[in-house]
Amino acid sequence: MSLTPDAVKKIAHLARLSLSEDDIALYSTQLSKILDFIEQMNQVDTTQIEPLAHPLDISQRLRPDVITEPNLRNKYQTIAPQVEAGLYLVPKVIEEAS
């Protein structure tokens, strides 16, 4: 799969990256090679291959679910700028689209 410079520009824009024209040409080539390698790996037949390990085969060591810290919510909320019904009130940071 070959990435065009326009595709790299779009990816950079979505990732909020600023790339120079030289970088775009370089990344276009490098990312295309990575995608070609992934495609090559996807074509390998692994139907007869057994997995080496799986996380579900191991039991988790769990600690007891015991409260070890005191509840200091009221203490922390006394110094908060705005609190309502035990919740911290914060300014709206996402504007609605018009």
N, C-alpha and C positions, 0 to 999 in steps of 0.2 A: 504494500500500500504506500503510495507516495503522497506526501503532504505538500500542498502548494504554499507558496509564501502568503497568499491571502488567508489560507486556513490557519497558518501559524500566527498571523496578525490577529485573527478572530480569537484564537485560544489565548493569546497574550492579553487581549482586551478583557476577556472573561475572567482571567486570573489577575487582572489589574497589574500587569507587568508592562514596563516601558522598555521596548526593544529597539535598537538601532537597525537600520537596513542591513548592515553587515551581520548582525546577530540573527536577523530573520532568515537570511540565506543559510547561515550555519546551522541554526536549529531546524530548519526545514529538512536539511540533509540528515542530521543526526536523528531526529524524531522518526523520519521515514525508515531509517535503518532499524530502529528499535521496533517499530510496528511490523516490519518485514520479519524480524527475528521471532516476534510473538506469533505471527502467522505460521512460521516454520515449526515452532514448538507445538502449536495447535494441531498440526497435521500428523504428529507422532501417535501411533496406535498404542494406547495404554490400557486396553481392555483386559489383558491378561496380567497386568501388574498389580500386585497387592500393595496396599499402602503400608509404609514403614511404621507409622505411628499415628495415633488419633487421640485428641485430647479427651474424648468421652470415655476412653478405656481406663483412664486414671481417676481414682476417687480424690475429691478435693479434701484437703485438711481444713476443716472449718473451726473457727473459734466460737465460743459460746456468745450468743446474742444478748449481751449484758450491757446496760448503760453504765459507763465509767466516768462520764463527765457530768458536772452539775448543770442544770438548766439556767443559763444566764441571759435568756431572751429579754426579760424585762430590764435588766441592767443595760444591755446593749441598745435597746429601743429608747431608753431615756435620753441618749445622746444623738439619736437619729433625727434628721431634719423634719421628716414627716412620717407618721405611723398611723395606721387605721386598722382596728380590729386585729391587732397582732401582726399586721403585715407592713412591710416597708413600702412607702409610696415613692416612686421615682418619676422623673419627667418623661414624657412621651418622646421616643427617639426615632420612631418610624412614622413618616408622613404618608398619608393615604394619597394614592394617585388620583388626579382630577379627571 
